[in-house]
Amino acid sequence: AEPVEINNIKLYEYYSQPGEYIAKRIKTMDGGFYEFDKFMFISCIRGEGSISGYPIKPGETVFIPANYGKIDFTGNLDLMVLSYMQ
């Protein structure tokens, strides 16, 4: 999948099937932000930084509840994002 650059991040849309799951990848370029109204599990693949103030490094996962609002990223991160949509 080709990335879309928005809000100083690269967003890759890998899979989106209603009733199954959503899979995305986010690569940050020294920070940025993203908004999505569904819950998300964000797992760090590479890099170190923070997600809305919570430090994250490879192998760690952060849960973002639905309707959280703007999610701020710091650092250079490579993240996998999983969610669900009916």
N, C-alpha and C positions, 0 to 999 in steps of 0.2 A: 504494500500500500504506500502511496505517495503521501508525504506529510503535508499538512496545512500549517502555515505559520500564523499564529494568532497570539496576541498578548505576551509576546516574547517567549513563546514556547513552540515546539513542533509537536503537532497532534497527528497521530496515526490512527485511523479508524480500521480495525481489523475485522470485527464481527459484530453484527447487530441483528438479532432475531427475536422479535417479540415473543414472550412466553418461554424463552430460553435464557440467553445471557447477552451481555455486551462486553466486548474486549477492545481496549484501546491501549495505546502507548503514548506517553508524554516524555519528551526530552526538553529539559530546561537549558537555557543559555544564560547562566548567571542570574537566575530569578525569573519571575513572570507570574501569571495567574491564570486561573481557569474557573469556570462556573458550569455546574451541571445539576439539574434538580432532582436526580435520583441518588440513592445511596451509592457509595463506592468503596471498594477495597483497593488501596493503592500500595503496591509492593515495589520496593527499591531494588533495581537490578544492578545498577552501577552508580557510583558517585556518592557524595555526601552533601547534606544540606538540611533544609527543614521544610515542612508542610504546615502552613498556618501556625508557625511557631514551635512545632514539635520536631525535634531533631530526628533525622532518619539516615540510615546507612544500608548498604547491601544486605539483603536477607530479611529486612524488617518490613512490616506492613502496618499501615494506618487505616482506620475505618473512618469514613466521612458520612455522617447521616444525611438523609434526604433533606432537600431545601436548606442546606448549610449556608449557601451564598458563595461569595468569592473565596477561592482557595489560593493562598499566596505561597509561592515557592521561592526558596533561596538556594543558591549553590547551583552546581551543574549536576543534574540528576537524570537518570534513565529509569522511567517508571512504567510498570504494567498496571492497568486499571481494569477492574472487573465490576460489573453492575448487572442489574436486571430490569427489564421493562415488560409490562403486560401488553 
